[in-house]
Amino acid sequence: MLKKINLSSRLTFILKCLLISYLLTTGLLLLLALMLYRFGLSEKIVSICIIAIYIITESGFVTQAES
């Protein structure tokens, strides 16, 4: 019974972290789209920012999931 509760709480924790990661990624990409629209950023800068956003949000998810 204890393992079942532990597995359930672990799964809930991972799903919450994944949801937060998705929301953070969405927010940052929307912010980048706004900056692209307002400031006319070059394609190279946008590509670098997209890669950085995914690295930041996924590394946060991996760090939280390991705890």
Residue, then its C-alpha position, 0 to 999 in steps of 0.5 A: m500500500l505504501k508503494k502505491i501511495n508513493l508511486s501516486s505522489r511521485l507521478t503527481f509531482i512529475l506531472k506538475c513539474l511537466l505542466i509548469s515546464y510547458l507553461l514556462t516554455t509557452g510564456l517564454l516563446l510568446l515573449l520572444a515572439l513579441m520581441l521579434y515583432r516589436f524589435g525585428l530581431s534577426e533569424k540567428i538571434v531568434s534561433i539562439c533564443i529558442i534553443a536557450i529557452y528549451i535548454i533552460t526549461e528542460s534542465g529545470f524539469v530534470t532538476q526538479a524530477e531528480s529531487 
